[in-house]
Amino acid sequence: MLKIRLQRVGRKNDPSFRVVLTDSKNATRSNKFKEILGSYNARHGEPVIKGDRVNYWISVGAKPSGTVHNLLVSSKVIQGKKINVLSKKSPIRKEAAPAA
């Protein structure tokens, strides 16, 4: 299955990412991707995305990752709501009242 996801290319303490199309079985750092679809500088928050190519690959069947989906929604490449990509924590349990 094809995935659209981020690949980190920045130096240490200077995060910047490529938006790449890759097979889901490839590791993110393997440098095996089919096409570069854009870039995202995390320090300045400015995504540069090829919207026509992203829409083409989504129509063919590629699935964007959660973070890439949120980037595409915020840059108005695709329509929809943002996805919660934060980890799901265990619910807070209330302590039992001490026996009086």
Backbone hydrogen bonds in HBPLUS format (Angstrom, degrees):
<---DONOR---> <-ACCEPTOR-->    atom                        ^
c    i                          cat <-CA-CA->   ^        H-A-AA   ^      H-
h    n   atom  resd res      DA  || num        DHA   H-A  angle D-A-AA Bond
n    s   type  num  typ     dist DA aas  dist angle  dist       angle   num
A0024-SER N   A0001-MET O   2.85 MM  23  5.66 151.6  1.93 167.7 175.9     1
A0063-LYS N   A0002-LEU O   3.09 MM  61  6.48 162.0  2.12 147.1 145.6     2
A0003-LYS N   A0022-THR O   2.77 MM  19  5.48 170.6  1.77 170.9 174.2     3
A0022-THR N   A0003-LYS O   2.93 MM  19  5.48 165.2  1.95 160.1 164.7     4
A0004-ILE N   A0063-LYS O   2.99 MM  59  6.06 154.2  2.06 130.6 133.2     5
A0065-SER N   A0004-ILE O   2.90 MM  61  6.15 151.4  1.98 172.9 164.5     6
A0005-ARG N   A0020-VAL O   3.01 MM  15  5.66 153.1  2.08 159.7 164.3     7
A0020-VAL N   A0005-ARG O   2.90 MM  15  5.66 164.9  1.92 173.6 169.5     8
A0007-GLN N   A0018-ARG O   2.82 MM  11  5.06 145.9  1.93 143.9 152.6     9
A0018-ARG N   A0007-GLN O   2.80 MM  11  5.06 157.9  1.85 142.4 149.0    10
A0009-VAL N   A0016-SER O   2.92 MM   7  5.80 174.4  1.92 153.0 154.9    11
A0010-GLY N   A0016-SER O   3.18 MM   6  4.59 131.2  2.43 143.9 134.9    12
A0014-ASP N   A0011-ARG O   3.18 MM   3  5.19 155.7  2.25 124.9 121.0    13
A0042-ALA N   A0015-PRO O   3.28 MM  27  5.72 136.9  2.48 129.9 141.3    14
A0017-PHE N   A0040-TYR O   2.78 MM  23  5.09 167.4  1.80 152.4 156.9    15
A0040-TYR N   A0017-PHE O   2.82 MM  23  5.09 155.1  1.89 146.8 146.2    16
A0019-VAL N   A0038-GLY O   2.89 MM  19  4.88 173.4  1.89 119.6 120.6    17
A0037-LEU N   A0019-VAL O   2.64 MM  18  5.27 155.3  1.70 158.6 165.7    18
A0021-LEU N   A0035-GLU O   2.90 MM  14  5.29 158.4  1.94 159.2 164.4    19
A0034-LYS N   A0021-LEU O   2.75 MM  13  5.57 157.2  1.80 159.8 167.7    20
A0026-ASN N   A0023-ASP O   3.17 MM   3  5.65 154.8  2.24 112.8 119.7    21
A0030-SER N   A0027-ALA O   3.29 MM   3  5.18 165.3  2.31 103.1 107.1    22
A0050-LYS N   A0037-LEU O   2.89 MM  13  5.55 174.9  1.89 165.8 164.3    23
A0039-SER N   A0048-VAL O   2.75 MM   9  5.24 152.0  1.83 144.9 154.5    24
A0048-VAL N   A0039-SER O   2.79 MM   9  5.24 170.3  1.80 155.9 159.0    25
A0045-GLY N   A0041-ASN O   2.71 MM   4  5.56 131.8  1.94 147.0 162.3    26
A0054-VAL N   A0050-LYS O   3.08 MM   4  6.31 157.8  2.13 153.6 160.5    27
A0055-ASN N   A0051-GLY O   2.97 MM   4  6.13 164.8  1.99 150.3 154.1    28
A0056-TYR N   A0052-ASP O   3.04 MM   4  6.19 149.1  2.14 138.0 146.7    29
A0057-TRP N   A0053-ARG O   2.99 MM   4  6.25 166.5  2.01 151.5 153.7    30
A0058-ILE N   A0054-VAL O   2.94 MM   4  6.14 153.8  2.01 150.8 158.5    31
A0059-SER N   A0055-ASN O   2.98 MM   4  6.10 151.2  2.06 141.3 148.9    32
A0060-VAL N   A0056-TYR O   3.03 MM   4  6.33 136.9  2.22 142.7 154.9    33
A0061-GLY N   A0057-TRP O   3.10 MM   4  6.35 133.1  2.33 135.8 147.2    34
A0062-ALA N   A0057-TRP O   2.88 MM   5  5.49 164.7  1.91 152.8 147.7    35
A0061-GLY N   A0058-ILE O   3.18 MM   3  5.11 131.0  2.44  92.1 105.0    36
A0069-HIS N   A0065-SER O   2.83 MM   4  5.96 154.1  1.90 150.7 158.6    37
A0070-ASN N   A0066-GLY O   3.06 MM   4  6.36 155.2  2.12 145.4 151.2    38
A0071-LEU N   A0067-THR O   2.99 MM   4  6.31 150.1  2.08 144.4 152.9    39
A0072-LEU N   A0068-VAL O   2.87 MM   4  6.12 156.8  1.93 151.9 157.8    40
A0073-VAL N   A0069-HIS O   2.95 MM   4  6.21 151.1  2.04 148.3 156.2    41
A0074-SER N   A0070-ASN O   3.00 MM   4  6.14 160.3  2.04 145.0 150.3    42
A0075-SER N   A0071-LEU O   2.97 MM   4  6.13 143.8  2.10 143.5 152.9    43
A0077-VAL N   A0072-LEU O   2.88 MM   5  5.13 158.1  1.93 158.5 159.7    44
A0076-LYS N   A0073-VAL O   3.15 MM   3  4.95 157.9  2.20  99.7 105.5    45
